[in-house]
Amino acid sequence: MRLKELRLAKGISQLKLAMDLSMNQNSISRYENGAREADYKTLILLADYFNVSIDYLLERTNNPEINR
């Protein structure tokens, strides 16, 4: 998942991201290092937060644009 890449590009910490999304920092860390996979609700939350498609977040495409 591109979560760490997106987070660093935005210049925010794991804690800031977790607080913005009402999650805990430990979950963000586990998503970033692959120890845990995000559920659908979390994927939507993360994609909306970074304004990218879920496919981009999951590295299924290199195009971050959302097709709505």
N, CA, C and O atoms as a CHARMM CRD file, in Angstrom:
* protein
*
  272
    1    1 MET  N      0.85200  -1.17900   0.00000 PROA 1      0.00000
    2    1 MET  CA     0.00000   0.00000   0.00000 PROA 1      0.00000
    3    1 MET  C      0.89500   1.23900   0.00000 PROA 1      0.00000
    4    1 MET  O      1.97200   1.24300   0.59500 PROA 1      0.00000
    5    2 ARG  N      0.43700   2.26800  -0.66500 PROA 2      0.00000
    6    2 ARG  CA     1.19700   3.52000  -0.78100 PROA 2      0.00000
    7    2 ARG  C      0.97000   4.47200   0.38400 PROA 2      0.00000
    8    2 ARG  O      1.27600   5.65800   0.26900 PROA 2      0.00000
    9    3 LEU  N      0.46300   4.00200   1.45900 PROA 3      0.00000
   10    3 LEU  CA     0.09600   4.87300   2.56900 PROA 3      0.00000
   11    3 LEU  C      1.27400   5.70600   3.06700 PROA 3      0.00000
   12    3 LEU  O      1.14600   6.92200   3.21200 PROA 3      0.00000
   13    4 LYS  N      2.40300   5.08200   3.32800 PROA 4      0.00000
   14    4 LYS  CA     3.55400   5.81900   3.84900 PROA 4      0.00000
   15    4 LYS  C      4.01800   6.88500   2.86000 PROA 4      0.00000
   16    4 LYS  O      4.32000   8.01600   3.24100 PROA 4      0.00000
   17    5 GLU  N      4.07000   6.50600   1.58700 PROA 5      0.00000
   18    5 GLU  CA     4.48300   7.44400   0.54100 PROA 5      0.00000
   19    5 GLU  C      3.56400   8.67200   0.50900 PROA 5      0.00000
   20    5 GLU  O      4.03500   9.80700   0.43400 PROA 5      0.00000
   21    6 LEU  N      2.26800   8.43600   0.56300 PROA 6      0.00000
   22    6 LEU  CA     1.30000   9.53500   0.54200 PROA 6      0.00000
   23    6 LEU  C      1.40600  10.39700   1.79900 PROA 6      0.00000
   24    6 LEU  O      1.33500  11.62400   1.73300 PROA 6      0.00000
   25    7 ARG  N      1.57500   9.74600   2.92500 PROA 7      0.00000
   26    7 ARG  CA     1.66600  10.46700   4.19600 PROA 7      0.00000
   27    7 ARG  C      2.90200  11.36000   4.21900 PROA 7      0.00000
   28    7 ARG  O      2.82700  12.52200   4.61700 PROA 7      0.00000
   29    8 LEU  N      4.03400  10.81600   3.79300 PROA 8      0.00000
   30    8 LEU  CA     5.27500  11.60000   3.78300 PROA 8      0.00000
   31    8 LEU  C      5.20300  12.74300   2.77900 PROA 8      0.00000
   32    8 LEU  O      5.71600  13.83100   3.03900 PROA 8      0.00000
   33    9 ALA  N      4.57000  12.50400   1.63300 PROA 9      0.00000
   34    9 ALA  CA     4.42300  13.55600   0.62100 PROA 9      0.00000
   35    9 ALA  C      3.59400  14.71600   1.16500 PROA 9      0.00000
   36    9 ALA  O      3.80800  15.87200   0.80200 PROA 9      0.00000
   37   10 LYS  N      2.65100  14.39200   2.03600 PROA 10     0.00000
   38   10 LYS  CA     1.80800  15.42200   2.64600 PROA 10     0.00000
   39   10 LYS  C      2.50000  16.07300   3.85000 PROA 10     0.00000
   40   10 LYS  O      2.04800  17.10000   4.35700 PROA 10     0.00000
   41   11 GLY  N      3.59500  15.46300   4.29400 PROA 11     0.00000
   42   11 GLY  CA     4.38400  16.01700   5.39800 PROA 11     0.00000
   43   11 GLY  C      3.73000  15.86400   6.76200 PROA 11     0.00000
   44   11 GLY  O      3.84700  16.74600   7.61200 PROA 11     0.00000
   45   12 ILE  N      3.04300  14.75200   6.97400 PROA 12     0.00000
   46   12 ILE  CA     2.39400  14.54000   8.26400 PROA 12     0.00000
   47   12 ILE  C      2.91300  13.26300   8.92300 PROA 12     0.00000
   48   12 ILE  O      3.38500  12.34500   8.25200 PROA 12     0.00000
   49   13 SER  N      2.81500  13.23000  10.23000 PROA 13     0.00000
   50   13 SER  CA     3.25800  12.06700  10.99000 PROA 13     0.00000
   51   13 SER  C      2.16400  11.00900  11.04300 PROA 13     0.00000
   52   13 SER  O      1.00800  11.27100  10.71300 PROA 13     0.00000
   53   14 GLN  N      2.54800   9.82800  11.45700 PROA 14     0.00000
   54   14 GLN  CA     1.56100   8.76100  11.66000 PROA 14     0.00000
   55   14 GLN  C      0.53400   9.20100  12.70400 PROA 14     0.00000
   56   14 GLN  O     -0.66100   8.94200  12.55900 PROA 14     0.00000
   57   15 LEU  N      1.00200   9.85800  13.73900 PROA 15     0.00000
   58   15 LEU  CA     0.09900  10.30100  14.80400 PROA 15     0.00000
   59   15 LEU  C     -0.91200  11.32300  14.28200 PROA 15     0.00000
   60   15 LEU  O     -2.09500  11.24100  14.61300 PROA 15     0.00000
   61   16 LYS  N     -0.46700  12.27200  13.48200 PROA 16     0.00000
   62   16 LYS  CA    -1.36400  13.28500  12.91200 PROA 16     0.00000
   63   16 LYS  C     -2.41800  12.61300  12.03000 PROA 16     0.00000
   64   16 LYS  O     -3.60300  12.93200  12.12500 PROA 16     0.00000
   65   17 LEU  N     -1.99100  11.69100  11.18000 PROA 17     0.00000
   66   17 LEU  CA    -2.92500  10.97900  10.31500 PROA 17     0.00000
   67   17 LEU  C     -3.93400  10.21000  11.15500 PROA 17     0.00000
   68   17 LEU  O     -5.13500  10.25500  10.89200 PROA 17     0.00000
   69   18 ALA  N     -3.44500   9.51200  12.15300 PROA 18     0.00000
   70   18 ALA  CA    -4.32600   8.73900  13.02800 PROA 18     0.00000
   71   18 ALA  C     -5.34200   9.64400  13.72000 PROA 18     0.00000
   72   18 ALA  O     -6.52200   9.30600  13.80200 PROA 18     0.00000
   73   19 MET  N     -4.89300  10.77000  14.20800 PROA 19     0.00000
   74   19 MET  CA    -5.80300  11.70200  14.88700 PROA 19     0.00000
   75   19 MET  C     -6.83100  12.26600  13.90600 PROA 19     0.00000
   76   19 MET  O     -8.00900  12.37700  14.24400 PROA 19     0.00000
   77   20 ASP  N     -6.40200  12.61900  12.70800 PROA 20     0.00000
   78   20 ASP  CA    -7.32000  13.16200  11.70200 PROA 20     0.00000
   79   20 ASP  C     -8.41100  12.15900  11.31600 PROA 20     0.00000
   80   20 ASP  O     -9.53000  12.54600  10.98100 PROA 20     0.00000
   81   21 LEU  N     -8.07400  10.87200  11.36700 PROA 21     0.00000
   82   21 LEU  CA    -9.00700   9.82500  10.94200 PROA 21     0.00000
   83   21 LEU  C     -9.65900   9.09400  12.12600 PROA 21     0.00000
   84   21 LEU  O    -10.35300   8.09400  11.93900 PROA 21     0.00000
   85   22 SER  N     -9.43200   9.59700  13.33000 PROA 22     0.00000
   86   22 SER  CA    -9.97200   8.97500  14.54900 PROA 22     0.00000
   87   22 SER  C     -9.55500   7.51000  14.66300 PROA 22     0.00000
   88   22 SER  O    -10.36400   6.63000  14.95700 PROA 22     0.00000
   89   23 MET  N     -8.28400   7.28400  14.42400 PROA 23     0.00000
   90   23 MET  CA    -7.69500   5.94700  14.54400 PROA 23     0.00000
   91   23 MET  C     -6.54300   6.04100  15.52800 PROA 23     0.00000
   92   23 MET  O     -6.25300   7.11700  16.05000 PROA 23     0.00000
   93   24 ASN  N     -5.88700   4.91900  15.78300 PROA 24     0.00000
   94   24 ASN  CA    -4.69000   5.01000  16.61300 PROA 24     0.00000
   95   24 ASN  C     -3.43800   4.86200  15.75800 PROA 24     0.00000
   96   24 ASN  O     -3.46900   4.25000  14.69000 PROA 24     0.00000
   97   25 GLN  N     -2.35300   5.42100  16.23200 PROA 25     0.00000
   98   25 GLN  CA    -1.09700   5.45800  15.48800 PROA 25     0.00000
   99   25 GLN  C     -0.57800   4.05100  15.20700 PROA 25     0.00000
  100   25 GLN  O      0.05100   3.81400  14.17600 PROA 25     0.00000
  101   26 ASN  N     -0.83600   3.13500  16.10200 PROA 26     0.00000
  102   26 ASN  CA    -0.38200   1.75700  15.93600 PROA 26     0.00000
  103   26 ASN  C     -0.99600   1.12300  14.68200 PROA 26     0.00000
  104   26 ASN  O     -0.31700   0.38800  13.96500 PROA 26     0.00000
  105   27 SER  N     -2.25500   1.40100  14.42000 PROA 27     0.00000
  106   27 SER  CA    -2.91300   0.86900  13.22100 PROA 27     0.00000
  107   27 SER  C     -2.26100   1.41700  11.96000 PROA 27     0.00000
  108   27 SER  O     -2.01600   0.67100  11.01200 PROA 27     0.00000
  109   28 ILE  N     -1.98000   2.71000  11.94300 PROA 28     0.00000
  110   28 ILE  CA    -1.32900   3.33600  10.79100 PROA 28     0.00000
  111   28 ILE  C      0.02200   2.66700  10.55000 PROA 28     0.00000
  112   28 ILE  O      0.35800   2.33300   9.41400 PROA 28     0.00000
  113   29 SER  N      0.78700   2.47400  11.60300 PROA 29     0.00000
  114   29 SER  CA     2.09500   1.83400  11.49500 PROA 29     0.00000
  115   29 SER  C      1.97200   0.43100  10.91800 PROA 29     0.00000
  116   29 SER  O      2.76300   0.04200  10.05900 PROA 29     0.00000
  117   30 ARG  N      1.00100  -0.32000  11.37700 PROA 30     0.00000
  118   30 ARG  CA     0.80700  -1.69300  10.88500 PROA 30     0.00000
  119   30 ARG  C      0.37000  -1.71600   9.42200 PROA 30     0.00000
  120   30 ARG  O      0.78600  -2.59500   8.66700 PROA 30     0.00000
  121   31 TYR  N     -0.46000  -0.76200   9.01700 PROA 31     0.00000
  122   31 TYR  CA    -0.84300  -0.67100   7.60200 PROA 31     0.00000
  123   31 TYR  C      0.38800  -0.37100   6.75100 PROA 31     0.00000
  124   31 TYR  O      0.57800  -0.95900   5.68700 PROA 31     0.00000
  125   32 GLU  N      1.21800   0.55000   7.23100 PROA 32     0.00000
  126   32 GLU  CA     2.39600   0.95200   6.45800 PROA 32     0.00000
  127   32 GLU  C      3.42700  -0.16000   6.32500 PROA 32     0.00000
  128   32 GLU  O      4.06200  -0.28300   5.27700 PROA 32     0.00000
  129   33 ASN  N      3.60600  -0.96100   7.35000 PROA 33     0.00000
  130   33 ASN  CA     4.63600  -2.00600   7.26800 PROA 33     0.00000
  131   33 ASN  C      4.08600  -3.35600   6.81700 PROA 33     0.00000
  132   33 ASN  O      4.81700  -4.34600   6.78200 PROA 33     0.00000
  133   34 GLY  N      2.80200  -3.39600   6.47400 PROA 34     0.00000
  134   34 GLY  CA     2.21400  -4.60600   5.93400 PROA 34     0.00000
  135   34 GLY  C      1.81400  -5.64700   6.95600 PROA 34     0.00000
  136   34 GLY  O      1.44600  -6.76300   6.59000 PROA 34     0.00000
  137   35 ALA  N      1.87700  -5.30500   8.22800 PROA 35     0.00000
  138   35 ALA  CA     1.50000  -6.25400   9.27600 PROA 35     0.00000
  139   35 ALA  C     -0.01000  -6.39600   9.40200 PROA 35     0.00000
  140   35 ALA  O     -0.50600  -7.34100  10.01500 PROA 35     0.00000
  141   36 ARG  N     -0.73000  -5.45500   8.82000 PROA 36     0.00000
  142   36 ARG  CA    -2.19000  -5.46800   8.88300 PROA 36     0.00000
  143   36 ARG  C     -2.74500  -4.91600   7.57500 PROA 36     0.00000
  144   36 ARG  O     -2.15900  -4.01500   6.97500 PROA 36     0.00000
  145   37 GLU  N     -3.87800  -5.46100   7.13500 PROA 37     0.00000
  146   37 GLU  CA    -4.53200  -4.96200   5.92800 PROA 37     0.00000
  147   37 GLU  C     -5.77500  -4.17100   6.31300 PROA 37     0.00000
  148   37 GLU  O     -6.52000  -4.55200   7.21700 PROA 37     0.00000
  149   38 ALA  N     -5.98000  -3.07500   5.61600 PROA 38     0.00000
  150   38 ALA  CA    -7.12500  -2.21400   5.89100 PROA 38     0.00000
  151   38 ALA  C     -8.40800  -2.84500   5.36500 PROA 38     0.00000
  152   38 ALA  O     -8.40600  -3.49000   4.31700 PROA 38     0.00000
  153   39 ASP  N     -9.50100  -2.65600   6.09700 PROA 39     0.00000
  154   39 ASP  CA   -10.80000  -3.12000   5.62100 PROA 39     0.00000
  155   39 ASP  C    -11.36000  -2.09000   4.63200 PROA 39     0.00000
  156   39 ASP  O    -10.76000  -1.03700   4.41600 PROA 39     0.00000
  157   40 TYR  N    -12.51400  -2.40700   4.03500 PROA 40     0.00000
  158   40 TYR  CA   -13.09700  -1.51700   3.02300 PROA 40     0.00000
  159   40 TYR  C    -13.34600  -0.11600   3.55800 PROA 40     0.00000
  160   40 TYR  O    -13.01900   0.87100   2.90000 PROA 40     0.00000
  161   41 LYS  N    -13.91600  -0.03000   4.73000 PROA 41     0.00000
  162   41 LYS  CA   -14.23000   1.27000   5.32200 PROA 41     0.00000
  163   41 LYS  C    -12.95900   2.11300   5.49500 PROA 41     0.00000
  164   41 LYS  O    -12.95600   3.31000   5.21000 PROA 41     0.00000
  165   42 THR  N    -11.89800   1.48400   5.95800 PROA 42     0.00000
  166   42 THR  CA   -10.63000   2.19000   6.17500 PROA 42     0.00000
  167   42 THR  C     -9.99900   2.58900   4.84800 PROA 42     0.00000
  168   42 THR  O     -9.44500   3.68100   4.73100 PROA 42     0.00000
  169   43 LEU  N    -10.07600   1.71600   3.85100 PROA 43     0.00000
  170   43 LEU  CA    -9.53600   2.05100   2.53200 PROA 43     0.00000
  171   43 LEU  C    -10.22900   3.28400   1.95600 PROA 43     0.00000
  172   43 LEU  O     -9.57500   4.16900   1.40400 PROA 43     0.00000
  173   44 ILE  N    -11.54000   3.33800   2.08500 PROA 44     0.00000
  174   44 ILE  CA   -12.30000   4.49100   1.60200 PROA 44     0.00000
  175   44 ILE  C    -11.88900   5.74500   2.36600 PROA 44     0.00000
  176   44 ILE  O    -11.69900   6.80600   1.77200 PROA 44     0.00000
  177   45 LEU  N    -11.75500   5.61900   3.66900 PROA 45     0.00000
  178   45 LEU  CA   -11.35700   6.74200   4.51700 PROA 45     0.00000
  179   45 LEU  C     -9.98400   7.28000   4.10500 PROA 45     0.00000
  180   45 LEU  O     -9.79800   8.49000   3.97500 PROA 45     0.00000
  181   46 LEU  N     -9.03200   6.37500   3.90100 PROA 46     0.00000
  182   46 LEU  CA    -7.67800   6.78200   3.51200 PROA 46     0.00000
  183   46 LEU  C     -7.65200   7.39100   2.11400 PROA 46     0.00000
  184   46 LEU  O     -7.00000   8.41100   1.89300 PROA 46     0.00000
  185   47 ALA  N     -8.35400   6.77200   1.17500 PROA 47     0.00000
  186   47 ALA  CA    -8.39100   7.29300  -0.19500 PROA 47     0.00000
  187   47 ALA  C     -9.02000   8.68400  -0.22900 PROA 47     0.00000
  188   47 ALA  O     -8.53200   9.57200  -0.92800 PROA 47     0.00000
  189   48 ASP  N    -10.09400   8.87000   0.52100 PROA 48     0.00000
  190   48 ASP  CA   -10.73400  10.19200   0.58500 PROA 48     0.00000
  191   48 ASP  C     -9.81500  11.21900   1.24100 PROA 48     0.00000
  192   48 ASP  O     -9.74100  12.36400   0.79500 PROA 48     0.00000
  193   49 TYR  N     -9.12800  10.81800   2.27800 PROA 49     0.00000
  194   49 TYR  CA    -8.22100  11.73100   2.99300 PROA 49     0.00000
  195   49 TYR  C     -7.11900  12.25000   2.05800 PROA 49     0.00000
  196   49 TYR  O     -6.81000  13.44200   2.05000 PROA 49     0.00000
  197   50 PHE  N     -6.53600  11.34200   1.27500 PROA 50     0.00000
  198   50 PHE  CA    -5.44200  11.73000   0.38600 PROA 50     0.00000
  199   50 PHE  C     -5.92300  12.11100  -1.01500 PROA 50     0.00000
  200   50 PHE  O     -5.11800  12.46100  -1.87900 PROA 50     0.00000
  201   51 ASN  N     -7.23500  12.04100  -1.23600 PROA 51     0.00000
  202   51 ASN  CA    -7.84100  12.39700  -2.52400 PROA 51     0.00000
  203   51 ASN  C     -7.23300  11.58700  -3.67700 PROA 51     0.00000
  204   51 ASN  O     -6.86500  12.13300  -4.71800 PROA 51     0.00000
  205   52 VAL  N     -7.14200  10.28400  -3.46200 PROA 52     0.00000
  206   52 VAL  CA    -6.65000   9.36900  -4.48500 PROA 52     0.00000
  207   52 VAL  C     -7.64300   8.21600  -4.61600 PROA 52     0.00000
  208   52 VAL  O     -8.50900   8.02900  -3.76100 PROA 52     0.00000
  209   53 SER  N     -7.51000   7.45200  -5.68700 PROA 53     0.00000
  210   53 SER  CA    -8.37100   6.28500  -5.84900 PROA 53     0.00000
  211   53 SER  C     -7.88300   5.15200  -4.94000 PROA 53     0.00000
  212   53 SER  O     -6.72200   5.11800  -4.53200 PROA 53     0.00000
  213   54 ILE  N     -8.78200   4.24300  -4.63900 PROA 54     0.00000
  214   54 ILE  CA    -8.39800   3.07600  -3.85100 PROA 54     0.00000
  215   54 ILE  C     -7.40600   2.22100  -4.64100 PROA 54     0.00000
  216   54 ILE  O     -6.47900   1.65300  -4.06400 PROA 54     0.00000
  217   55 ASP  N     -7.59600   2.13000  -5.95000 PROA 55     0.00000
  218   55 ASP  CA    -6.64700   1.38300  -6.77700 PROA 55     0.00000
  219   55 ASP  C     -5.24200   1.96600  -6.67400 PROA 55     0.00000
  220   55 ASP  O     -4.26500   1.21800  -6.63700 PROA 55     0.00000
  221   56 TYR  N     -5.12900   3.28500  -6.62800 PROA 56     0.00000
  222   56 TYR  CA    -3.82000   3.91800  -6.48000 PROA 56     0.00000
  223   56 TYR  C     -3.24600   3.59600  -5.10000 PROA 56     0.00000
  224   56 TYR  O     -2.06700   3.26400  -4.97600 PROA 56     0.00000
  225   57 LEU  N     -4.05800   3.69300  -4.09600 PROA 57     0.00000
  226   57 LEU  CA    -3.63700   3.40300  -2.72600 PROA 57     0.00000
  227   57 LEU  C     -3.11700   1.96800  -2.61200 PROA 57     0.00000
  228   57 LEU  O     -2.14400   1.71100  -1.90300 PROA 57     0.00000
  229   58 LEU  N     -3.76200   1.04300  -3.30700 PROA 58     0.00000
  230   58 LEU  CA    -3.39300  -0.37000  -3.25700 PROA 58     0.00000
  231   58 LEU  C     -2.35400  -0.76400  -4.31300 PROA 58     0.00000
  232   58 LEU  O     -2.05400  -1.94500  -4.48500 PROA 58     0.00000
  233   59 GLU  N     -1.81000   0.23300  -5.01600 PROA 59     0.00000
  234   59 GLU  CA    -0.76900   0.03900  -6.02700 PROA 59     0.00000
  235   59 GLU  C     -1.24100  -0.80200  -7.20900 PROA 59     0.00000
  236   59 GLU  O     -0.44800  -1.51900  -7.82000 PROA 59     0.00000
  237   60 ARG  N     -2.52600  -0.71300  -7.53200 PROA 60     0.00000
  238   60 ARG  CA    -3.06400  -1.40800  -8.70400 PROA 60     0.00000
  239   60 ARG  C     -2.94600  -0.54400  -9.94800 PROA 60     0.00000
  240   60 ARG  O     -3.10900  -1.03200 -11.06600 PROA 60     0.00000
  241   61 THR  N     -2.66100   0.75100  -9.75600 PROA 61     0.00000
  242   61 THR  CA    -2.46800   1.68800 -10.85900 PROA 61     0.00000
  243   61 THR  C     -1.48700   2.76200 -10.40000 PROA 61     0.00000
  244   61 THR  O     -1.28600   2.97500  -9.20400 PROA 61     0.00000
  245   62 ASN  N     -0.88900   3.42300 -11.36400 PROA 62     0.00000
  246   62 ASN  CA    -0.01200   4.55500 -11.04800 PROA 62     0.00000
  247   62 ASN  C     -0.72900   5.88700 -11.24600 PROA 62     0.00000
  248   62 ASN  O     -0.12900   6.95200 -11.10400 PROA 62     0.00000
  249   63 ASN  N     -2.00900   5.81700 -11.57400 PROA 63     0.00000
  250   63 ASN  CA    -2.81700   7.00800 -11.78000 PROA 63     0.00000
  251   63 ASN  C     -3.62200   7.29000 -10.49500 PROA 63     0.00000
  252   63 ASN  O     -4.51800   6.52100 -10.14900 PROA 63     0.00000
  253   64 PRO  N     -3.30500   8.38400  -9.79500 PROA 64     0.00000
  254   64 PRO  CA    -3.98000   8.66900  -8.53200 PROA 64     0.00000
  255   64 PRO  C     -5.38500   9.24300  -8.68500 PROA 64     0.00000
  256   64 PRO  O     -6.10100   9.38700  -7.69400 PROA 64     0.00000
  257   65 GLU  N     -5.79200   9.57400  -9.92500 PROA 65     0.00000
  258   65 GLU  CA    -7.08200  10.23700 -10.12900 PROA 65     0.00000
  259   65 GLU  C     -8.24400   9.32200  -9.78300 PROA 65     0.00000
  260   65 GLU  O     -8.20000   8.11000  -9.99500 PROA 65     0.00000
  261   66 ILE  N     -9.27800   9.94100  -9.24600 PROA 66     0.00000
  262   66 ILE  CA   -10.49200   9.23100  -8.86600 PROA 66     0.00000
  263   66 ILE  C    -11.46600   9.30200 -10.01900 PROA 66     0.00000
  264   66 ILE  O    -11.71100  10.38300 -10.55400 PROA 66     0.00000
  265   67 ASN  N    -12.02300   8.17900 -10.40900 PROA 67     0.00000
  266   67 ASN  CA   -13.04300   8.13500 -11.46400 PROA 67     0.00000
  267   67 ASN  C    -14.40700   8.06200 -10.82300 PROA 67     0.00000
  268   67 ASN  O    -14.83300   7.00400 -10.36200 PROA 67     0.00000
  269   68 ARG  N    -15.09100   9.18800 -10.79500 PROA 68     0.00000
  270   68 ARG  CA   -16.42200   9.23300 -10.18100 PROA 68     0.00000
  271   68 ARG  C    -17.46500   9.44800 -11.21500 PROA 68     0.00000
  272   68 ARG  O    -18.65100   9.51400 -10.89100 PROA 68     0.00000
